[in-house]
Amino acid sequence: MSIKAHFRLDWPGFTLDAALDLPRRGVTAVFGQSGCGKTTLLRCIAGLERGAGRLEVNGEVWQDAGRFVPTHLRPLGYVFQDARLFAHLDVGRNLDFGMRRNRGAAMPGRDPIIELLGLGPLLERMPERLSGGEQQRVAIARALLTAPRLLLMDEPLASLDHARKQEILPYLERLRDELEIPVIYVSHAADEVARLADHIVVMEDGHTVAQGPLAETLARVDLPIRLGEDAGAVFEATVAERDAEWHLARVEFDGGELWVRDSGAAIGKRVRLRILARDVSIAASRHDDVSIMNMLPATVAAHAGEDHPALVMVQLRVGGTALLARLTRRSAQRLDLAPGRRVWAQIKAVALIG
């Protein structure tokens, strides 16, 4: 079962022509530059925009040539950029409103949702006494209490400063890990996508130009959209060892092992890593007389030009894991980085992001 959709919407100066085939569980990020059609696509899924097309959610048709289920009858939750709480109701009564919209569908219950999002101490507060992050947590809880079969989130962190984003991201990770319902998460922030998403849809000029599992899609070098300094690889690893003396942890993944800063994760825990292309250099042979601790044997898989003619993006395969390295064309030619070439990936920084 999955979410399948195709929408066509024509406006003066803009056309949405987007096709989706998404998994039935986990977080799918819809990613792209501002104005590429992400929010319009989300509104089509919600039924707030009525373009031509078809939408099927886990075998149930919500829209086709002869059928259009109105928004209020679609079993979905929608979280906007601003929380849109009822200012005259405290947190508890805002949540009660969500429960009243549940049309008898099975749901985890009020208390588990409150615990999941850490809202217990806030139930008697009015919205004006909440931080931006707290307001968004309440909005998410209210949407979940409607017992949706699909949760739509339209840049829910866009209006928050860095500190408030860091406050709410762990709660979003818990939603991803503990809920069974699919989440479609619109964002133009690469760090949010890297941390939260399992699957990604890349949009450009109203079209879906790529979609697939997060790790595979981010590591492609043929995408027309460029991430600039945010380009890099995301993959999962397991904590294998902790070095208390140097405050480091050794993690193992399909391709080898890496030393990272110790985040306190227990041995055996699965973690998510992010390595930016700017933090990977390539050598023809191994060098042990440098400060870089993480060096892995790799094979050149592909390469493509960057926006600046001096640069090239190289995809490396380290076991079953793909990494990206941004180099000058001159360096790539000097090292003869043709596909199949065996090299060493020198990794200057690894971020443990979840």
Buried (B, 14 or more C-beta within 10 A) or exposed (E): EBBBBBBBBEEEEEBBBBBBBBBBBBBBBBBBEEEBBBBBBBBBBBBBBBBBBBBBBEEEBBBEEEEBBEBEEBBBBBBBBBBBBEEEBBBBEBBBBBBEBBEEEEBBEBEEBBEBBBBEEBBEBBBEEBBBBBBBBBBBBBBBBBBBBBBBBBBBBBBBEEEBBEBBBEBBBBBBEEBEBBBBBBBBBBBBBBBBBBBBBBBBBBBBBBBBEBBBBBBBBEBEBEBEEBBBBBBBBBBEEBEEEEEBBBBEBEBBBBBBEBBEBEEEEEBBBBBBBBBBBBBEEEEEEEEBEBBBBBBBBBBEEBEEEEBBBBBBBBEEBBBBBBBEBEBBEEBEBEEEBEBBBBBBBBBBBB
